[in-house]
């Protein structure tokens, strides 16, 4: 085992003062501990943030909700306000992991979980995400679960979260605090595409700590759906997932939100796909146009050529369920 030190601060300022390039914040540890056991990560210090005051779910002045970074996935999914006002988020969380993991996993930690690419976890193989410049064997290797959108020559890994797909569709804001103060990051800007720096999953600065996730007032509760397609019914990551939300005037679409999971290095949204639904009837022909725009430019690999068509059908189905008021 690689030795590491352990600290358990009680104030955010104390946690920030302890942070450094070889340290990691730990809450539930449902992903971090696995990475340490597999020697993918070898932090010299763990900063346990479980004593920090980040467990509240509170109303914002604008009418949204502020979710503390330490709220567990289970408590968030079953929170009464989330169930009633943001059912898309509740259903996405319940589609992921297992009850035991959801009891431990935190809201902030969910945003930071790493890809489940086989090569990333196998320290006996090259991986640009784990060792920049070493190569990406997934491009020509086993790539059934890998990206079809937004990938690069350096990396074809996908982001594994279900919760983040729903947060992207809801246009949540991530609140962070670091050595240079507080700031907020739109969900659309929080995660990155791999480009030439696939080792960087997100746009957090060194030492920055997620303190909360803010939901806007609009939750699309009457017309939303979360659809997750996977190899087995439980405890499996998405091959393709869809968060779909509509605002309807009768059968006419007034607003739409669409986000895909399991297809890119981050939750995938394309503004033109959502705009194409504005003013259109809530029917399959309209949904098919949006699906084609959302998947434009898809570049499947040898073993995941099925993904574009799977995603297209999933988008159409999820939008149909949202239009009917069926929340999955």
Secondary structure, DSSP 8 states (H G I E B T S, - for coil): ----EEE--SSHHHHHHH--TTEEEESS-TTHHHHHHTTS---SEEEE-TTSS---EEE-TTS-EEEETT-BHHHHHT-HHHHHH-HHHHHHHHTSS-HHHHHH-BHHHHHH-----HHHH-TTS--TTTSTTS--GGGTS--TTS-SSS-BTTB------SHHHHHHHHT-EEEEEETTEEEEEEHHHHB---TT-TT--B---TT-EEEEEEE-S---TTSEEEEEE-SSSSS---SEEEEEEEEEETTEEEEEEEEEESSSSS-B--HHHHHTTTTSBSSHHHHHHHHHHHTTT----TT-TTHHHHHHHHHHHHHHHHHHT---
